[in-house]
Amino acid sequence: SIDLSIRGNNQSGYYNDDITVDVKVENSAKFYSGIDSITYRILVNDDVLVDKKGEELKTLYTGPKGGRKAEELKKDAVYDSTRKEESDEPIKISAEECNIKAGSGDSNVVQVEVTVTDRAGNEAKKTIEFVIDQNNPDLKVSFGKDEERPKIHNDHAY
């Protein structure tokens, strides 16, 4: 199973800063083959994000190669970036990396697609979606034709 969650307590799905996505993978079965790899890619407004090296797919984890004992395979069957003492890393996404510019007027839908492959070659995918919006709201105050305009006295309206 794959569980993806965004750190923090924003329930709206809209964020105005960099995002950290926690990844929890468990290869729970009677016979463990262990996790072979965890990869991910980022999509912004349905376009795949390509990094500076020209790569779209990033590797989060690569499992050990070669023969493994049963207890080692069981340990290889869990990846959890929420465990503080482990070396399992979360996915960190910056607005800059996603080419999101403050004040550009764009709302940017970001998707993180995670693919897990076990040592037997089975694959599972899961996607989490959120919006990074770095635009300040516009505020405009106007008075209609029939409304009385405020009076100004010493730079204060009343």
N, C-alpha and C positions, 0 to 999 in steps of 0.2 A: 504494500500500500504506500501511497505517496500523500503526504500532508504538506501543504504550503500555507504559510501565514505571514502577514506583514506585522513587523514589530510596532508596538504602540497601541493606542486604544482608539484610533480614529475609525468609527463605524461607517462613515459615509462613503468611503472608497475614493475620496478626493484628498490629495496631499499637495503641499506647496514646497517640499524640500526633498532631499535624497531619501531613498527607501531601502530598508533592509528586509529581505524575504528569508524567513526561516524555512529550512527544508528538513523534513523527517521522512525517512524511508525505512520500511521494514519488509524484509523478504521472509515472511512467516509462512512456513510450510512444514510438512512432516520431515521432508528431506531438504536441507539447506544447500543451495549451490553457492550462496554468497553473492554480494553485489560486485559486479565486474566494473561498472562505470555509472556515473551520474553526470549528465551533460545538460546544458541549458542554452537557450537563445532568447533574445529580447526582441519584441516587436513593438514598434511605435507607430500608432495609427495604421496598423496592418502591414507595415513595411518592416522587413527583417533588418535589425541593426547590425552593421558590420563594424568591427573594431579597427583600430589603426593598422593592424597587421593584415586586414582584408578577410578576417575570419568572422563567421556568424555564430558558430557553435563554440561554446566554452566548456571546458571540463572542470567540474566541481570536485570529482572524486574518481580515482582509479584504484580498483581493488588489487590486492597482491596476486601475482602470477605464480604458477606452479602448483604442485601438490599441497593440499591443505588437510589437516586433521579435522575431525568432526567438531571439536570445540572451537577451533580457529574459524571454521566456516560459520558457526553460529554467531561468533563475534562479528564476522564480516557481513552479517545479514541485517545490521542496523546502522543507519547514519542519522544523526540527530544534531542539528546546529543549535538547538536550544540548550543542550547540555554544556554548561560553562567549563567543566574540567576536561572535556574532550577536544580533539583537534578538528572536529567537523565544523566547517565554515559555512556561514550563511551567504546568500547572494546579495551583494551590495550594488545598488543602482543609483547613479547620480543623474540629476536633471541635465547636467552639462553633457554627460555621455550620451544621453538620449536626444541631444540637440534641441533642448527645450530652453528657450530664451525668455527671461522675465520681460513682461510688457509686450510680447509679440502678438497677443490677442488669441493665441491658439489654446485650445484644450487638447491635451495630448493623452490619448488612451495608450497605456503601456501594458503589454502582456509578457509574462515570463512563462515560457514553456519548458518544463523539466522532463527529461527522458532518463529512465533507469533501465539498465540492462543487467541481468544476472549472469552468472558464469555459465549457465546452460544456454544463453542466447535469447531468453525471453525478455520482451520489452514492455514497459508501461510508461504512459505519458500523463502529465497533468499540467494545467495552465491556471494561472491566477492573473486577474486583470484589475487595474486601478487607473486613476487619472492623476497626472502631475499638472497642476495649474499654478503658475507663478505670476499670474496677472492680478493686479489690484483692481477691485471693483471701481467702475466709474460712478461718480455721483454728480448729478446735475439737479439744481434747484431752479424752478421757474414758477412764475406766477401767471395765472390765466388772465385774459383781458378784463374779466369782471371782478377779479380779486383786487383788493386794495393793496398797494405796494407798501412794504414796511417803511416806517419813518426812520431816518438816520439822525442820530444826535451824538456827537463826539465819538464817531466811528462805531456806535452800537445801534443795532436795529431794535425797534420795539413796535 
